[in-house]
């Protein structure tokens, strides 16, 4: 912690207050000068070099808050059909290990949050509102959350109707458009209840690629290109990193960026004679 400002301020305050003849001038000047020196010299310096009191970084705080909400909301989605399956638990385990890379202690905390939310009488909407209040301005995190909720719902091979109702409520609360919602749904459930990993027919593949870009088969290639460029700019790893993304969020951005590029390449290839 820097004390340069306090020392400079204290010395100047002592001299000035003594010169102007204030009662107890030396003491008043010493205290007042030290306080002003701290706020006008030390604090700005700390903010510039990262040694200020808030450098238990906002990034760490944001990551912790995001993970907290992920486990609460995913628990509600998993429980929506009446039971939590082994596949859903295994998915969350993979999430802790590969994406969030939680330590043993944080893993135990995440499991505790999951169990508490799963058994809570509070509704999904209560948890969703709490998440949106905290992350409303972070649209990439909103979309990441929607993606994770879909992944949990679809990990058994299909999305239960009650889970889909919950996902649609989440989309409404998070101000996710119908087009964005459908684009994510197609990735995980296709046109029906098939898993996203099931190899689709060629026509359906192209439909998925158009949906990935927020486009439709009727769009011109120029229109598709504009949408591709806008999404590529939004999800480019460098752009996401510049917003203070965590390693897990950056990994998700890289995967999304790759999907966007693949979709555009497939559409362009389909237009070639």
N, C-alpha and C positions, 0 to 999 in steps of 0.2 A: 504494500500500500504506500503511495507517495505521500510524503509529509512536507514536500518543498513549499507548497502553497501555504500551509499552516505557518511555517517558520517565517516566510516572507511577510505574510499578512500580519502576524503577531508583532514583528519588529516594526513594521510601518505604523501599525495601529498604536503601539506604545509611544513612538516618537511624536506622531501627529497629535494624539490626545494630550500628551504632556505639554506640547507647545501651546495648545489653545487653552490650557489651564483648566480642564475639566476636573471636578472632584474625583479623587481616586483615578486620575487620568491614565496612569501607567497600567493599572489593573484592567480598567474598562477597555483600553486600547489593545492590550494583550489578548483578551478573550474575544473581543469583537473582530480584531484583525485576523485571528486564527480561524474563526468561523468563515469570514468572507474569503480568506485565502483558500480554504478548503473547497468552497463551492465554485469559486471563479477560476481556480488554477488546477487543483488536484483532480476534481471530478471531470473536467474536460479532458485532461491528460489521460486519465484512466479510461475514458470512453474511446479515445483514439488508439491506445495501445492494447486494449483488451483486458486490462488489469482491474477494471471497475468491479463493483459489487455484483453486477448482473452477468458476469461471464460464466456462471454455472449455466451455460448458454441457453438461449431461447430454443435452440435446436434440440437440446436434450429434453427440455421441458415439453416441447411440442411432440417429440417422439413418444415420451412417456404418456402424455395425454391421449395421443392417437391410439396407441396400443391398448390403453385402458378402455376406450370406447369400442375398439374393434372386438375385444373379448366380450364386452357386455352385449353389443348388438348381435354378434355372431351366435352367442348363446341363445338369444331369443329366437333367432331364425332357425337354429338347429332344433329347438324345442317346439316349434310351431306346429309340427305334425303329431305332437303328443309324446315323442320320445327322442332321445339323442342316440344316434347310431355309432357303431364302432368307426365307420368311415368318416363321420363328422369329427369325432375325437382325433382320429389319425390325421385328418387334414389340419387341425389346429396344432397338433404336435409338429407337423412339418413346417407350419408357419412360424412357430417359435424357434425352430432350429435353423431353417434355411433363409427365411426372409428377415425376421426380426433379430435373429442371433442372440437370444436372451441367455444371460448367465443363469446358473442354477437357482440363485435367489430370486431373480426376476421371473423366471419360469414358474416358481412356486407362487409368486404374487399373481401372475397372469391366470394360473389355474384357480386360485382363490376368487379372483374377480369373475371368472367364467361360472364357477359354481354358485356364487352369490347371485349373479344375474339370472342364471337358469332357474333358480328357486324363488326369485323375487316376485312379489305380487304386483310390482310396478309393470305397466304395459310397455310394449316395444316402443310405442310413440313417445313415452316419457324419456326413454333412453335416447331415442333418435333426436328429439328436441334438444336435449343436453349436448349431444355431439354437434348439431348444426349451430347452436349458439356459439360454440367455441371455434368452429372451423368454417363458418359461412364465407369468409373471404378467401379461403384456400380451395379454389375449385378443383385443383388436381387431387387434393386429399379427399374431397367429396366424391369424385369419380373413383378414386382408389377404394373408398369404402363401399361404394355400390358394387364394384367388381368383386371384392372379398365376400360380400353378402351373397352374391349370386354363386360364387364358388362353393360356399358352404352349402347352400340350398341344393346345388346340382351334384355334389360329390357322391351321392348314392346312385347316380345314373339318371335321375329325373327330378323335377321340381314339383313338390307337393302343392296342390291348390292353395292350402293355407299359407304355405311359405311364399307363394307368388303374390297373394294378397298383401302380405307383409312387405314384400319387396316393392310393390306398387305404392304402398303407403310411404315407404322410405323415399322413393323417387319424388313423390309429391312434397314431402316435408323438406327435402334437400333441393327442391327446385330443379330437378333433373328433367329434361324434356322427354317427350314420348319417343322421339327419334333416338336420343341417347340411350334411353331405357331399352328400346328394341334392339339397338346395336349390341348392347352387352348381353341381352337375353339370347340372341342368336348364337353368340360365341359359346354359351354354356348349354343351351337347350335346343338349338336349331329351330326348325319350324314347329316342332312338337315337343316330345319329351325325351328325345335322344340326347345322349351326352355329346358335348362339343367335340370330344375326341373321336367320335364315330366318323369315319371317312364319308363325306357327303357326295352326292352326285355332282357332276360338273356344273349343271345349272344352279344347283343350290350353293356350290362353292362360290360362284360369282356373286350371287345374292349376298352371301356373307361378307365378301370383300367390299362390295358397295356399301353395305351397312357399316362396316368397320370405318369407312371414311365419311359416314353421314350422307352418302349419295344414294342415288337410285339408278337402276339399269337404263332408265330413260334419259339420264343426264348426258350431255355431250362430254367428250374427253377433256375439253378445256374447263368445263365446270367441275369435273372430277379432280383435275389438276389443282384448281384453286382450293378446293376443300382439303386435298392432300397436303398442300403447302401450309395451310393454316394449322392443321393438326400436327404436322411435323414440327412446326415452329413451337407449338404449345408443349409438345412432349419431348422435344430434343433434350437429351440428358444434360447438356451444358446449361440450357435454360432452366431446367428443374433444379439443378445444383445451385444456380445463382440465387434461388429463392430460399436457400438454407435447408434443402431436403436431407433427410436422414439417409444412411446407406441403404436401408430397406426400401425407402421411397424411390431412391435413385435406381435401384434394381428394377422396380416395377415400371419406372419410366422407360428404362432401356428396353424392357420386354414390349411395352406398348408401342414404342417408337419402331421396333422391329416389325411388329404386326402391321403398322400403318404402311411401312415401306413395302412389305410383302403384298399387301392388298393392292397397292397402287401398281406394282409390277405385274401382278396377275391380270388386272383390268387392262393395262396397256397392251399386254401380250394378247389378250382376247380380241383387241381391236385391230390387230395386225392381220392383213389379208393372208 
